């Protein structure tokens, strides 16, 4: 167990490489073309900025 005290950072690197490999494999399984063909429509965005649209702060052109 003495080696574990000296090389603990190698375990971290191995763990990170394993996580990145799993993420890469999961992302390869996603079919983005199928999703883009069948994606749901987004509802209209409401941000309540229409209250301030009437106020025009820009100077008027002459």
Secondary structure, 3 states (H helix, E strand, C coil): CHHHHHCHHHHHHHHHHHHHHHHHHHHHCCCHHHHHHHCCCCCCCCCCHHHCCCCCCCCCCC
